[in-house]
Amino acid sequence: MIIELFESLLTPCSQAARKVGYLRGQILIKVRYRQSRRAWQSHLNRTKQLIRDATEVCPQRRKAVILGSGLLLDIPLADLSRSFREVVLVDVVHPLKVTLLARWFGNVRLVRADVTGTTERLTQIANSPRTPLPRSNPDLLCDDSDVDYVASVNLLSQLPHLPTVYLDKQHPRPEAEIDAFARQLIESHLGYLRRLPGVVSLITDIEKLQVDRDGRVVERFDILYGVRVPQPDTEWIWEHVPLNRLSKEFAYHRRVVAIKDIKAIPS
Ligand SMILES: C[S@@+](CC[C@H](N)C(=O)[O-])C[C@H]1O[C@@H](n2cnc3c(N)ncnc32)[C@H](O)[C@@H]1O
């Protein structure tokens, strides 16, 4: 953890993103990955393969954009760098290792951005409960006609996660208001994906499953606040928290869905 602390001090991150906990969140993902590497492998491989398959149908391969690139655990970066003229990685925080890797590839560019466009405002008004919560209306790269491929990668369920945890720690607001904010972040991301140019893939976890020692699902939790995603091309289970990690009685899995081209599906 000492190395992680040092790394977090050196990692570029906006004040607002730091306050909301994005830097810490990414370090936690790294720690969890180390603890559950084998259990996660199938999910990471399937995500990479979906991206490879989806890029096959791109008529041109100028620019590929990855939304939620993070630690790149689930991104086939070498393949994308080889087959596209440029690869743009978008995340609210880019780990130092990814910054170095991008330089090494030569055609990989990093964009540090909050894809909801709400984080800055959220930190300004979190303690003013009479001020309405911000609304997301993203347009990053929507007018870039060189974009031939976009993937939103295991990001959708994360969009409301840290902002709602952050809000819960600030001045109290009605739960219904926070839930409506969370739903709007998710819905506006789905709308954003449809406005982006090129083939646009969506890979996201949609449900958390509590699974007993016999592999039976005992409870399901909707992690998208009731928002429905379009019919997926494929889906799988991500063994997110294996048995004996948090509990001897239960494992926690995620149901993940993947859509190769969301724009090909009528809304
Ligand atoms: C579960 S991870 C996705 C997995 C990631 N591809 C990886 O391999 O680490 C979610 C990523 O989304 C990023 N993220 C969450 N909210 C974001 C936002 N509003 N804008 C941009 N990135 C965001 C996080 O920083 C994190 O890197």
PDBQT file of the ligand as one rigid body, heavy atoms in Angstrom, charges set to zero:
ROOT
HETATM    1  C1  LIG A 301     -14.332  -0.612 -13.459  1.00  0.00    +0.000 C 
HETATM    2  S1  LIG A 301     -13.186   0.455 -14.217  1.00  0.00    +0.000 S 
HETATM    3  C2  LIG A 301     -13.254  -0.110 -15.857  1.00  0.00    +0.000 C 
HETATM    4  C3  LIG A 301     -12.182  -1.082 -16.114  1.00  0.00    +0.000 C 
HETATM    5  C4  LIG A 301     -10.986  -0.448 -16.780  1.00  0.00    +0.000 C 
HETATM    6  N1  LIG A 301     -11.159  -0.556 -18.212  1.00  0.00    +0.000 N 
HETATM    7  C5  LIG A 301      -9.744  -1.121 -16.287  1.00  0.00    +0.000 C 
HETATM    8  O1  LIG A 301      -9.242  -2.032 -16.954  1.00  0.00    +0.000 OA
HETATM    9  O2  LIG A 301      -9.270  -0.739 -15.226  1.00  0.00    +0.000 OA
HETATM   10  C6  LIG A 301     -14.033   1.969 -14.382  1.00  0.00    +0.000 C 
HETATM   11  C7  LIG A 301     -13.144   3.093 -14.873  1.00  0.00    +0.000 C 
HETATM   12  O3  LIG A 301     -14.006   4.155 -15.185  1.00  0.00    +0.000 OA
HETATM   13  C8  LIG A 301     -13.422   5.358 -14.741  1.00  0.00    +0.000 C 
HETATM   14  N2  LIG A 301     -14.512   6.311 -14.529  1.00  0.00    +0.000 N 
HETATM   15  C9  LIG A 301     -15.495   6.259 -13.603  1.00  0.00    +0.000 A 
HETATM   16  N3  LIG A 301     -16.305   7.332 -13.712  1.00  0.00    +0.000 NA
HETATM   17  C10 LIG A 301     -15.817   8.078 -14.752  1.00  0.00    +0.000 A 
HETATM   18  C11 LIG A 301     -16.213   9.296 -15.359  1.00  0.00    +0.000 A 
HETATM   19  N4  LIG A 301     -17.269   9.996 -14.909  1.00  0.00    +0.000 N 
HETATM   20  N5  LIG A 301     -15.489   9.758 -16.410  1.00  0.00    +0.000 NA
HETATM   21  C12 LIG A 301     -14.420   9.066 -16.869  1.00  0.00    +0.000 A 
HETATM   22  N6  LIG A 301     -13.990   7.910 -16.329  1.00  0.00    +0.000 NA
HETATM   23  C13 LIG A 301     -14.679   7.427 -15.276  1.00  0.00    +0.000 A 
HETATM   24  C14 LIG A 301     -12.669   4.987 -13.490  1.00  0.00    +0.000 C 
HETATM   25  O4  LIG A 301     -11.649   5.920 -13.215  1.00  0.00    +0.000 OA
HETATM   26  C15 LIG A 301     -12.141   3.599 -13.845  1.00  0.00    +0.000 C 
HETATM   27  O5  LIG A 301     -10.870   3.673 -14.406  1.00  0.00    +0.000 OA
ENDROOT
TORSDOF 0
